[in-house]
Amino acid sequence: MRKTELTDAALCKAVKEMAGGLIDADLGGGVMKKRVGLAGRGKRGGARTLVATNKGNRWFFVFGFEKNDRANITDEELEGLQAIAVDLLARTGKQLDEAVTDGTLQEICS
């Protein structure tokens, strides 16, 4: 996704909404789609984020795009994101901490 006004606070708000059941689409394989509003555009004209989740305590933003840049992802992209979801959701807390420490993952909501 090109540089946008998508902030950590907006992503954290999206996680809270999803945890409360406000998920735009379940794409299967642990991947969910969530619209996130951008400044001055709201959710309809904002970004689409794809999240790997167990719908519990694990939420990973794995891909994002602006609606005006593309309509959706391809089947091949979805397969790749589902493989990433499987990997991320299988990691232990220690492995996730190590990935944050080495910069592989970035934690935004703690």
C-alpha positions, 0 to 999 in steps of 0.5 A: 500500500502506498503511503497513506494516512493509516495510523496505528490508532486506526489499526488498533481501533479496527482490531477492537471493532473486529474483536467485537464482531464487526468483521467485513468479510471472512476470507477463510484460512484465518484471514479477515477483511476490514475497512478502515477509514482514512482522514477525510474519506471515511471507511467507504473511500478508505483502506482495506486491510487484511488481517490474520487472526484467531478471533481471540488474542491474535491479530496481525495486519498482513496486507492493505490497499486503498479502495481506489487503487484496486477492487480486491486481491487475487486468488493467488494473493489470498492463498499466500496470505492464508499461508502467512496466517497459518505461520503467524497463528502457530507461533508461540508468544516467545517466538512473537516476542523474538520477531518483534525484537529482531524487527520481523514483526512490528507491534502496534497495539500492546 
